[in-house]
Amino acid sequence: MAEQGEDSKIAILAALGANAGIMVAKFIGAYITGSSSMLAEAVHSVADTGNEALLLVGHNRSHQPPDTLHPFGYSRNRYFYSFVVALVLFTMGCLFAINEAIHKIRFPEQIQSHWVAIGILGVSMVLETASFRTARKQSAPLKGKGSWWHFIRTTRNPELPVVLLEDAGAVIGLVFALAGVSLSVVTGNPVWDGIGTLLIGVLLGVNALILIVETKSLLIGEGATIQEDIAIRSALLADPRIEGVIRMQTQYLGPQDLLINAEIALRPDLDITEVSETIDAAGERVRAAVPNTYTIYLEPDVFEPDKVNDLPMKPS
């Protein structure tokens, strides 16, 4: 479904624009104020900006046409680049922030021109919130009635969870930075700035680990969702000439590219022409029921109980 790809691209571009502008402002603020929280947030924005660029690269490369080396196309590029983004978020964002926090807590320094830091963080929060709202809006049609956590865990779209978690993490990280700077100014103790930086690092680490786990699963290859599995089987069995599904395997080659391989039991009295017609009709029903379907391989057979070797669906 092309709409899913466009939803992802809009969310990525919105996040890229917001993060690029915020990144410059934060670095200027960190230089003027000497705040480690501001510096950690600046590096966070560098990682986010680079990540959005990587997601765009993966999105664009996924549209390369199939060739002899990659007969199923290049859709997995979107999964690969999303996995790289998760690693970048962990190494460049999380580890840098924690290292900076440890240094700031051990060797605290007073924040200069704190109003500059507070002003930049406030404006950044407005921009990041706008970017987060865009990501939520583009994700809502795919999310359906389930929770956001369920969407992140089960969606086969790799970019939207990345942008959602990045933007949510950016907003929460800005709250930590603002709290750290404010408490440092109010109490006169700059250690609070280091604590705010540490919280930002931990937050980035948690987000990164969630994304690493989820995108790794997509990169290895996830099958159809439970709802899609039920829809496929129902479409196949809608024809009385098909007596059962002996075996079925599915895998997402990309967010909109579902591969279906099924062995179906046909009535033994069908001739070759009827077998061909039955398989063609079954393929059309499956594509209507699951629009993400990319390729369908249906193998006709006669039902025998000892041939059934279907894999059970695991709950998402």
Backbone hydrogen bonds in HBPLUS format (Angstrom, degrees):
<---DONOR---> <-ACCEPTOR-->    atom                        ^
c    i                          cat <-CA-CA->   ^        H-A-AA   ^      H-
h    n   atom  resd res      DA  || num        DHA   H-A  angle D-A-AA Bond
n    s   type  num  typ     dist DA aas  dist angle  dist       angle   num
A0004-GLN N   A0001-MET O   3.23 MM   3  5.87 137.3  2.42 113.9 121.8     1
A0005-GLY N   A0002-ALA O   3.05 MM   3  5.24 116.8  2.47 100.3 115.2     2
A0006-GLU N   A0002-ALA O   3.05 MM   4  6.41 155.0  2.12 153.6 160.8     3
A0007-ASP N   A0003-GLU O   2.87 MM   4  6.10 157.0  1.92 151.5 158.0     4
A0008-SER N   A0004-GLN O   3.07 MM   4  6.29 158.6  2.11 147.0 152.0     5
A0009-LYS N   A0005-GLY O   3.02 MM   4  6.26 157.6  2.07 144.5 150.7     6
A0010-ILE N   A0006-GLU O   2.97 MM   4  6.17 161.6  2.01 154.8 158.3     7
A0011-ALA N   A0007-ASP O   3.17 MM   4  6.36 164.3  2.20 147.9 152.0     8
A0012-ILE N   A0008-SER O   2.90 MM   4  6.13 156.7  1.95 151.3 158.3     9
A0013-LEU N   A0009-LYS O   2.93 MM   4  6.10 167.2  1.94 152.2 155.2    10
A0014-ALA N   A0010-ILE O   2.99 MM   4  6.16 159.2  2.04 149.2 154.9    11
A0015-ALA N   A0011-ALA O   3.06 MM   4  6.23 160.4  2.10 145.8 150.9    12
A0016-LEU N   A0012-ILE O   2.82 MM   4  6.02 155.2  1.88 151.4 159.2    13
A0017-GLY N   A0013-LEU O   3.00 MM   4  6.13 166.8  2.02 150.6 153.0    14
A0018-ALA N   A0014-ALA O   3.16 MM   4  6.32 164.8  2.19 146.5 150.7    15
A0019-ASN N   A0015-ALA O   2.90 MM   4  5.96 168.4  1.91 151.6 155.4    16
A0020-ALA N   A0016-LEU O   3.00 MM   4  6.02 157.5  2.05 148.7 154.3    17
A0021-GLY N   A0017-GLY O   3.39 MM   4  6.54 169.6  2.40 146.7 148.7    18
A0022-ILE N   A0018-ALA O   3.03 MM   4  6.16 165.4  2.06 153.0 157.7    19
A0023-MET N   A0019-ASN O   2.84 MM   4  5.80 154.5  1.91 144.6 151.3    20
A0025-ALA N   A0021-GLY O   3.31 MM   4  6.57 167.8  2.32 149.9 153.1    21
A0026-LYS N   A0022-ILE O   2.88 MM   4  6.06 159.4  1.92 157.7 163.2    22
A0027-PHE N   A0023-MET O   3.09 MM   4  6.32 159.0  2.14 150.8 155.7    23
A0028-ILE N   A0024-VAL O   3.12 MM   4  6.36 161.3  2.16 151.1 156.1    24
A0029-GLY N   A0025-ALA O   2.93 MM   4  6.14 158.5  1.97 146.4 153.0    25
A0030-ALA N   A0026-LYS O   2.74 MM   4  5.95 155.9  1.80 150.6 157.2    26
A0031-TYR N   A0027-PHE O   2.98 MM   4  6.15 153.9  2.05 145.0 151.4    27
A0032-ILE N   A0028-ILE O   3.05 MM   4  6.30 157.4  2.10 149.2 155.0    28
A0033-THR N   A0029-GLY O   2.92 MM   4  5.97 167.6  1.94 154.4 157.9    29
A0034-GLY N   A0030-ALA O   2.84 MM   4  5.22 148.5  1.94 132.6 141.4    30
A0112-GLN N   A0033-THR O   2.82 MM  79  4.26 174.1  1.82 135.1 134.5    31
A0039-LEU N   A0035-SER O   3.03 MM   4  6.29 152.2  2.11 138.4 146.3    32
A0040-ALA N   A0036-SER O   2.78 MM   4  5.96 159.6  1.82 148.9 154.3    33
A0041-GLU N   A0037-SER O   2.94 MM   4  6.14 154.2  2.01 142.9 150.1    34
A0042-ALA N   A0038-MET O   2.86 MM   4  6.10 143.1  2.00 141.0 151.8    35
A0043-VAL N   A0039-LEU O   2.95 MM   4  6.28 160.7  1.99 153.5 157.1    36
A0044-HIS N   A0040-ALA O   2.85 MM   4  6.04 149.0  1.95 140.7 150.7    37
A0045-SER N   A0041-GLU O   2.89 MM   4  6.15 149.2  1.99 141.4 148.7    38
A0046-VAL N   A0042-ALA O   2.93 MM   4  6.31 143.0  2.07 141.2 152.2    39
A0047-ALA N   A0043-VAL O   2.91 MM   4  6.23 162.8  1.94 153.5 156.7    40
A0048-ASP N   A0044-HIS O   2.89 MM   4  6.18 158.7  1.94 147.3 153.8    41
A0049-THR N   A0045-SER O   2.81 MM   4  5.92 160.8  1.84 146.5 151.6    42
A0050-GLY N   A0046-VAL O   2.93 MM   4  6.12 167.4  1.95 152.8 156.4    43
A0051-ASN N   A0047-ALA O   2.82 MM   4  5.95 147.4  1.92 143.2 153.4    44
A0052-GLU N   A0048-ASP O   2.91 MM   4  6.21 155.9  1.97 150.6 155.4    45
A0053-ALA N   A0049-THR O   3.14 MM   4  6.42 156.2  2.20 145.4 151.8    46
A0054-LEU N   A0050-GLY O   2.95 MM   4  6.25 153.0  2.02 145.9 153.3    47
A0055-LEU N   A0051-ASN O   2.87 MM   4  6.18 155.2  1.93 151.4 158.3    48
A0056-LEU N   A0052-GLU O   3.00 MM   4  6.28 151.1  2.08 145.4 152.7    49
A0057-VAL N   A0053-ALA O   3.00 MM   4  6.32 152.4  2.07 145.6 153.3    50
A0058-GLY N   A0054-LEU O   2.92 MM   4  6.24 165.7  1.94 154.4 157.5    51
A0059-HIS N   A0055-LEU O   2.86 MM   4  6.02 155.2  1.92 144.8 152.3    52
A0060-ASN N   A0056-LEU O   2.90 MM   4  6.07 162.0  1.93 150.3 154.4    53
A0061-ARG N   A0057-VAL O   2.90 MM   4  6.09 164.4  1.93 154.8 159.4    54
A0062-SER N   A0058-GLY O   3.04 MM   4  6.04 134.8  2.25 139.9 150.3    55
A0063-HIS N   A0060-ASN O   3.24 MM   3  5.77 160.1  2.28 110.8 116.6    56
A0064-GLN N   A0061-ARG O   3.25 MM   3  5.68 167.4  2.27 114.8 115.8    57
A0067-ASP N   A0070-HIS O   3.20 MM   3  5.21 156.7  2.25 111.8 116.5    58
A0073-GLY N   A0070-HIS O   2.97 MM   3  5.34 161.5  2.00 119.4 121.7    59
A0077-ASN N   A0074-TYR O   3.04 MM   3  5.84 167.1  2.05 123.4 127.6    60
A0078-ARG N   A0075-SER O   3.14 MM   3  6.13 157.0  2.19 127.7 129.8    61
A0079-TYR N   A0076-ARG O   2.95 MM   3  5.13 123.9  2.28 101.7 116.0    62
A0080-PHE N   A0076-ARG O   2.94 MM   4  6.28 162.4  1.97 158.6 163.7    63
A0081-TYR N   A0077-ASN O   2.95 MM   4  6.07 176.9  1.95 155.8 156.5    64
A0082-SER N   A0078-ARG O   3.26 MM   4  6.15 144.4  2.39 129.4 138.6    65
A0083-PHE N   A0079-TYR O   3.03 MM   4  6.26 146.5  2.15 143.9 152.4    66
A0083-PHE N   A0080-PHE O   3.11 MM   3  5.17 121.1  2.47  95.7 110.2    67
A0084-VAL N   A0080-PHE O   2.99 MM   4  6.37 154.6  2.06 149.5 156.9    68
A0085-VAL N   A0081-TYR O   2.98 MM   4  6.15 153.0  2.05 139.9 147.0    69
A0086-ALA N   A0082-SER O   3.11 MM   4  6.41 151.4  2.19 141.0 147.6    70
A0087-LEU N   A0083-PHE O   3.12 MM   4  6.49 153.4  2.20 147.6 154.4    71
A0088-VAL N   A0084-VAL O   2.91 MM   4  6.22 157.3  1.96 153.2 159.8    72
A0089-LEU N   A0085-VAL O   2.89 MM   4  6.10 161.0  1.93 153.6 158.5    73
A0090-PHE N   A0086-ALA O   3.14 MM   4  6.34 148.5  2.25 139.7 147.5    74
A0091-THR N   A0087-LEU O   2.92 MM   4  6.16 175.6  1.93 159.1 159.5    75
A0092-MET N   A0088-VAL O   2.83 MM   4  5.48 146.8  1.94 142.9 153.1    76
A0093-GLY N   A0089-LEU O   3.19 MM   4  5.02 132.6  2.43 107.6 120.8    77
A0094-CYS N   A0089-LEU O   3.19 MM   5  6.65 153.3  2.26 149.0 156.2    78
A0095-LEU N   A0090-PHE O   3.15 MM   5  6.57 155.8  2.21 159.9 166.4    79
A0097-ALA N   A0093-GLY O   3.11 MM   4  6.11 163.8  2.13 147.6 152.6    80
A0098-ILE N   A0094-CYS O   3.02 MM   4  6.24 164.3  2.04 157.6 161.7    81
A0099-ASN N   A0095-LEU O   3.01 MM   4  6.09 160.8  2.05 145.1 150.7    82
A0100-GLU N   A0096-PHE O   2.87 MM   4  6.07 161.2  1.91 153.3 158.7    83
A0101-ALA N   A0097-ALA O   2.85 MM   4  6.00 150.1  1.94 144.4 153.2    84
A0102-ILE N   A0098-ILE O   2.98 MM   4  6.22 161.1  2.02 151.5 155.0    85
A0103-HIS N   A0099-ASN O   3.18 MM   4  6.43 162.6  2.21 147.0 151.4    86
A0104-LYS N   A0100-GLU O   2.95 MM   4  6.15 158.0  2.00 147.2 153.5    87
A0105-ILE N   A0101-ALA O   2.87 MM   4  6.05 156.1  1.92 154.4 160.4    88
A0106-ARG N   A0102-ILE O   3.00 MM   4  6.14 155.6  2.06 145.9 152.6    89
A0107-PHE N   A0103-HIS O   2.85 MM   4  5.91 154.7  1.91 147.9 155.4    90
A0116-VAL N   A0113-SER O   2.98 MM   3  5.61 139.0  2.15 114.9 125.2    91
A0118-ILE N   A0114-HIS O   2.94 MM   4  6.24 165.4  1.96 156.2 159.7    92
A0119-GLY N   A0115-TRP O   2.90 MM   4  5.94 158.2  1.95 140.8 147.1    93
A0120-ILE N   A0116-VAL O   2.97 MM   4  6.17 164.9  1.99 152.4 156.0    94
A0121-LEU N   A0117-ALA O   2.94 MM   4  6.09 163.6  1.97 151.5 156.6    95
A0122-GLY N   A0118-ILE O   2.90 MM   4  6.04 150.6  1.99 143.8 152.1    96
A0123-VAL N   A0119-GLY O   3.04 MM   4  6.30 163.7  2.07 151.6 154.9    97
A0124-SER N   A0120-ILE O   2.88 MM   4  6.02 159.1  1.92 148.5 155.3    98
A0125-MET N   A0121-LEU O   2.93 MM   4  6.08 146.6  2.04 140.5 148.9    99
A0126-VAL N   A0122-GLY O   3.21 MM   4  6.55 149.9  2.31 143.4 150.5   100
A0127-LEU N   A0123-VAL O   3.10 MM   4  6.44 162.0  2.13 153.7 157.6   101
A0128-GLU N   A0124-SER O   2.83 MM   4  5.99 165.8  1.85 154.7 159.0   102
A0129-THR N   A0125-MET O   2.93 MM   4  5.94 153.1  2.00 140.7 148.3   103
A0130-ALA N   A0126-VAL O   3.09 MM   4  6.32 151.9  2.17 142.1 149.4   104
A0131-SER N   A0127-LEU O   3.00 MM   4  6.32 155.4  2.06 147.6 154.2   105
A0132-PHE N   A0128-GLU O   2.84 MM   4  6.06 156.4  1.90 148.2 155.0   106
A0133-ARG N   A0129-THR O   2.91 MM   4  6.14 154.3  1.98 147.2 153.7   107
A0134-THR N   A0130-ALA O   3.09 MM   4  6.37 148.9  2.19 142.3 150.3   108
A0135-ALA N   A0131-SER O   3.03 MM   4  6.38 157.4  2.09 149.1 154.8   109
A0136-ARG N   A0132-PHE O   2.93 MM   4  6.23 156.5  1.99 149.9 156.4   110
A0137-LYS N   A0133-ARG O   2.93 MM   4  6.12 156.8  1.99 144.9 151.2   111
A0138-GLN N   A0134-THR O   2.97 MM   4  6.23 160.4  2.01 153.1 157.5   112
A0139-SER N   A0135-ALA O   3.00 MM   4  6.08 138.0  2.18 139.7 151.1   113
A0140-ALA N   A0136-ARG O   2.93 MM   4  5.94 136.1  2.12 146.8 156.9   114
A0142-LEU N   A0139-SER O   3.01 MM   3  5.52 127.2  2.30 114.9 128.1   115
A0143-LYS N   A0139-SER O   2.92 MM   4  6.04 147.8  2.03 153.2 162.7   116
A0144-GLY N   A0140-ALA O   3.18 MM   4  6.33 158.9  2.23 158.7 159.2   117
A0151-PHE N   A0147-SER O   3.00 MM   4  6.31 150.4  2.09 143.0 151.4   118
A0152-ILE N   A0148-TRP O   2.98 MM   4  6.27 161.2  2.02 150.9 154.6   119
A0153-ARG N   A0149-TRP O   3.01 MM   4  6.21 152.6  2.09 145.6 153.2   120
A0154-THR N   A0150-HIS O   2.96 MM   4  5.99 142.7  2.10 146.3 155.2   121
A0155-THR N   A0151-PHE O   2.89 MM   4  5.46 156.1  1.94 152.0 153.5   122
A0163-VAL N   A0159-GLU O   2.91 MM   4  6.22 165.6  1.93 163.9 167.1   123
A0164-LEU N   A0160-LEU O   2.85 MM   4  5.96 164.4  1.87 154.3 159.4   124
A0165-LEU N   A0161-PRO O   2.93 MM   4  6.00 170.9  1.94 148.7 151.2   125
A0166-GLU N   A0162-VAL O   2.87 MM   4  5.96 157.6  1.92 148.5 155.9   126
A0167-ASP N   A0163-VAL O   2.88 MM   4  5.95 169.8  1.89 151.9 154.7   127
A0168-ALA N   A0164-LEU O   2.88 MM   4  6.00 163.1  1.91 149.9 155.5   128
A0169-GLY N   A0165-LEU O   2.80 MM   4  5.76 156.4  1.86 140.5 148.1   129
A0170-ALA N   A0166-GLU O   2.80 MM   4  6.00 143.6  1.93 141.5 152.5   130
A0171-VAL N   A0167-ASP O   2.98 MM   4  6.25 159.1  2.03 150.3 154.2   131
A0172-ILE N   A0168-ALA O   3.05 MM   4  6.28 170.9  2.06 152.9 155.4   132
A0173-GLY N   A0169-GLY O   2.74 MM   4  5.76 154.0  1.81 142.2 150.9   133
A0174-LEU N   A0170-ALA O   2.91 MM   4  6.07 148.2  2.01 142.7 150.5   134
A0175-VAL N   A0171-VAL O   3.13 MM   4  6.47 146.0  2.25 141.9 151.0   135
A0175-VAL N   A0172-ILE O   3.09 MM   3  5.04 119.2  2.47  93.0 108.2   136
A0176-PHE N   A0172-ILE O   3.00 MM   4  6.41 154.6  2.06 149.3 156.0   137
A0177-ALA N   A0173-GLY O   2.86 MM   4  6.15 159.8  1.90 149.5 155.2   138
A0178-LEU N   A0174-LEU O   2.81 MM   4  5.92 163.2  1.84 147.4 152.4   139
A0179-ALA N   A0175-VAL O   2.89 MM   4  6.02 156.3  1.94 146.3 153.1   140
A0180-GLY N   A0176-PHE O   2.84 MM   4  6.05 158.6  1.89 149.0 155.2   141
A0181-VAL N   A0177-ALA O   2.91 MM   4  6.14 167.0  1.93 154.8 157.5   142
A0182-SER N   A0178-LEU O   2.93 MM   4  5.97 164.9  1.95 145.8 150.9   143
A0183-LEU N   A0179-ALA O   2.89 MM   4  5.94 166.8  1.91 150.8 154.6   144
A0184-SER N   A0180-GLY O   3.03 MM   4  6.10 150.1  2.12 139.9 148.3   145
A0185-VAL N   A0181-VAL O   3.04 MM   4  6.31 152.3  2.12 148.9 155.8   146
A0186-VAL N   A0182-SER O   2.87 MM   4  6.10 168.2  1.88 155.5 158.9   147
A0187-THR N   A0183-LEU O   2.91 MM   4  5.78 167.0  1.92 145.6 149.8   148
A0188-GLY N   A0184-SER O   2.91 MM   4  5.33 129.8  2.17 124.9 137.3   149
A0192-TRP N   A0189-ASN O   3.37 MM   3  6.42 164.3  2.40 127.6 128.2   150
A0193-ASP N   A0190-PRO O   3.03 MM   3  5.42 137.6  2.21 106.6 117.3   151
A0194-GLY N   A0191-VAL O   2.95 MM   3  5.12 119.2  2.33  99.8 114.9   152
A0195-ILE N   A0191-VAL O   2.96 MM   4  6.38 149.6  2.05 149.7 159.2   153
A0196-GLY N   A0192-TRP O   2.92 MM   4  6.18 157.9  1.97 147.9 153.1   154
A0197-THR N   A0193-ASP O   3.08 MM   4  6.33 149.6  2.18 139.3 147.6   155
A0198-LEU N   A0194-GLY O   2.90 MM   4  6.20 151.3  1.98 145.5 153.3   156
A0199-LEU N   A0195-ILE O   2.97 MM   4  6.28 158.0  2.02 152.2 157.2   157
A0200-ILE N   A0196-GLY O   3.10 MM   4  6.36 150.0  2.19 142.3 150.3   158
A0201-GLY N   A0197-THR O   3.01 MM   4  6.35 155.6  2.08 148.3 154.6   159
A0202-VAL N   A0198-LEU O   2.96 MM   4  6.30 159.9  2.00 154.0 158.9   160
A0203-LEU N   A0199-LEU O   2.95 MM   4  6.10 161.9  1.99 147.4 152.6   161
A0204-LEU N   A0200-ILE O   2.95 MM   4  6.21 161.7  1.99 152.2 156.6   162
A0205-GLY N   A0201-GLY O   2.97 MM   4  6.17 151.8  2.05 144.3 152.4   163
A0206-VAL N   A0202-VAL O   2.96 MM   4  6.28 157.2  2.02 154.2 159.1   164
A0207-ASN N   A0203-LEU O   3.05 MM   4  6.31 170.9  2.06 155.5 157.6   165
A0208-ALA N   A0204-LEU O   2.87 MM   4  5.97 160.0  1.91 147.1 153.3   166
A0209-LEU N   A0205-GLY O   2.97 MM   4  6.14 159.0  2.01 148.2 153.3   167
A0210-ILE N   A0206-VAL O   3.09 MM   4  6.33 160.0  2.13 151.6 156.6   168
A0211-LEU N   A0207-ASN O   3.04 MM   4  6.31 162.9  2.07 151.1 155.7   169
A0212-ILE N   A0208-ALA O   2.82 MM   4  6.03 154.5  1.88 150.8 158.5   170
A0213-VAL N   A0209-LEU O   3.03 MM   4  6.20 166.4  2.05 150.2 152.8   171
A0214-GLU N   A0210-ILE O   3.04 MM   4  6.27 168.4  2.06 151.3 154.7   172
A0215-THR N   A0211-LEU O   2.84 MM   4  5.81 169.1  1.85 152.2 156.0   173
A0216-LYS N   A0212-ILE O   2.98 MM   4  5.81 148.3  2.08 138.4 147.3   174
A0217-SER N   A0213-VAL O   3.23 MM   4  6.39 154.2  2.30 141.0 147.0   175
A0218-LEU N   A0214-GLU O   3.16 MM   4  6.52 152.8  2.24 143.8 151.0   176
A0219-LEU N   A0215-THR O   2.84 MM   4  5.99 154.7  1.90 146.4 153.7   177
A0220-ILE N   A0216-LYS O   2.96 MM   4  6.18 154.9  2.02 150.7 156.2   178
A0221-GLY N   A0217-SER O   3.13 MM   4  6.30 151.3  2.21 139.2 147.0   179
A0252-TYR N   A0222-GLU O   2.70 MM  30  5.76 159.0  1.75 165.9 166.6   180
A0229-ASP N   A0225-THR O   2.80 MM   4  6.02 158.7  1.84 155.8 162.1   181
A0230-ILE N   A0226-ILE O   3.00 MM   4  6.24 160.5  2.04 149.3 153.7   182
A0231-ALA N   A0227-GLN O   2.99 MM   4  6.21 157.5  2.04 143.8 150.4   183
A0232-ILE N   A0228-GLU O   2.86 MM   4  6.07 155.9  1.91 152.3 158.1   184
A0233-ARG N   A0229-ASP O   3.06 MM   4  6.28 169.9  2.07 151.4 153.9   185
A0234-SER N   A0230-ILE O   2.90 MM   4  6.06 160.2  1.94 150.0 156.2   186
A0235-ALA N   A0231-ALA O   2.96 MM   4  6.11 154.3  2.03 143.0 149.8   187
A0236-LEU N   A0232-ILE O   2.94 MM   4  6.23 156.0  2.00 151.0 157.7   188
A0237-LEU N   A0233-ARG O   2.94 MM   4  6.13 160.7  1.97 151.8 156.7   189
A0242-ILE N   A0239-ASP O   2.93 MM   3  5.67 165.7  1.95 124.5 129.1   190
A0267-ARG N   A0241-ARG O   3.04 MM  26  5.57 146.3  2.16 156.5 158.9   191
A0243-GLU N   A0265-ALA O   2.67 MM  22  5.34 142.8  1.81 148.8 159.3   192
A0265-ALA N   A0244-GLY O   2.82 MM  21  5.11 169.9  1.83 147.9 151.4   193
A0246-ILE N   A0263-GLU O   2.82 MM  17  5.44 134.6  2.03 147.6 161.2   194
A0247-ARG N   A0263-GLU O   3.29 MM  16  5.11 158.8  2.34 134.9 137.8   195
A0263-GLU N   A0247-ARG O   2.75 MM  16  5.11 161.8  1.78 150.6 155.9   196
A0249-GLN N   A0261-ASN O   2.76 MM  12  5.20 163.2  1.79 156.0 162.0   197
A0261-ASN N   A0249-GLN O   2.84 MM  12  5.20 163.6  1.86 166.7 168.7   198
A0251-GLN N   A0259-LEU O   3.01 MM   8  5.25 147.4  2.12 142.6 149.4   199
A0259-LEU N   A0251-GLN O   2.80 MM   8  5.25 177.2  1.80 156.1 155.8   200
A0253-LEU N   A0257-ASP O   2.73 MM   4  5.30 154.9  1.80 179.2 170.5   201
A0257-ASP N   A0254-GLY O   3.09 MM   3  4.84 169.7  2.10 107.7 110.7   202
A0258-LEU N   A0292-ASN O   3.04 MM  34  5.77 164.3  2.06 141.4 141.7   203
A0294-TYR N   A0258-LEU O   2.81 MM  36  5.06 176.2  1.81 136.0 136.7   204
A0260-ILE N   A0295-THR O   2.92 MM  35  6.25 162.1  1.95 159.9 165.8   205
A0297-TYR N   A0260-ILE O   2.77 MM  37  6.15 159.2  1.81 157.7 165.0   206
A0262-ALA N   A0297-TYR O   2.86 MM  35  6.28 166.0  1.88 170.6 175.3   207
A0299-GLU N   A0262-ALA O   2.79 MM  37  6.20 164.0  1.82 156.8 162.3   208
A0264-ILE N   A0299-GLU O   2.89 MM  35  6.10 149.1  1.99 144.8 154.8   209
A0301-ASP N   A0264-ILE O   2.84 MM  37  5.93 132.2  2.07 163.4 166.5   210
A0266-LEU N   A0301-ASP O   2.77 MM  35  6.02 158.6  1.81 176.4 175.1   211
A0270-LEU N   A0267-ARG O   3.36 MM   3  6.03 168.8  2.37 124.5 124.5   212
A0275-VAL N   A0271-ASP O   2.93 MM   4  6.20 152.7  2.00 154.9 163.8   213
A0276-SER N   A0272-ILE O   3.05 MM   4  6.26 159.1  2.09 144.7 149.5   214
A0277-GLU N   A0273-THR O   2.98 MM   4  6.26 162.7  2.01 150.7 155.4   215
A0278-THR N   A0274-GLU O   2.87 MM   4  5.98 156.1  1.93 145.2 151.9   216
A0279-ILE N   A0275-VAL O   3.02 MM   4  6.25 158.8  2.07 150.1 154.9   217
A0280-ASP N   A0276-SER O   3.01 MM   4  6.21 164.5  2.03 152.6 157.0   218
A0281-ALA N   A0277-GLU O   2.96 MM   4  6.09 164.6  1.99 149.5 153.9   219
A0282-ALA N   A0278-THR O   2.94 MM   4  6.07 151.6  2.02 141.5 149.8   220
A0283-GLY N   A0279-ILE O   2.99 MM   4  6.23 156.1  2.05 148.7 154.4   221
A0284-GLU N   A0280-ASP O   3.15 MM   4  6.46 155.0  2.22 147.3 153.4   222
A0285-ARG N   A0281-ALA O   3.05 MM   4  6.34 154.7  2.11 147.9 154.4   223
A0286-VAL N   A0282-ALA O   2.99 MM   4  6.23 158.2  2.04 150.7 156.5   224
A0287-ARG N   A0283-GLY O   3.06 MM   4  6.26 161.9  2.09 149.0 153.4   225
A0288-ALA N   A0284-GLU O   3.06 MM   4  6.25 147.8  2.16 141.3 150.0   226
A0289-ALA N   A0285-ARG O   2.93 MM   4  6.15 147.9  2.03 145.2 154.1   227
A0290-VAL N   A0286-VAL O   2.80 MM   4  5.93 155.5  1.86 155.5 161.8   228
A0293-THR N   A0290-VAL O   3.03 MM   3  5.87 167.1  2.05 129.5 132.1   229
A0307-LYS N   A0304-GLU O   2.87 MM   3  5.51 163.2  1.90 126.9 132.6   230
A0308-VAL N   A0305-PRO O   3.32 MM   3  5.75 158.1  2.37 110.7 116.3   231
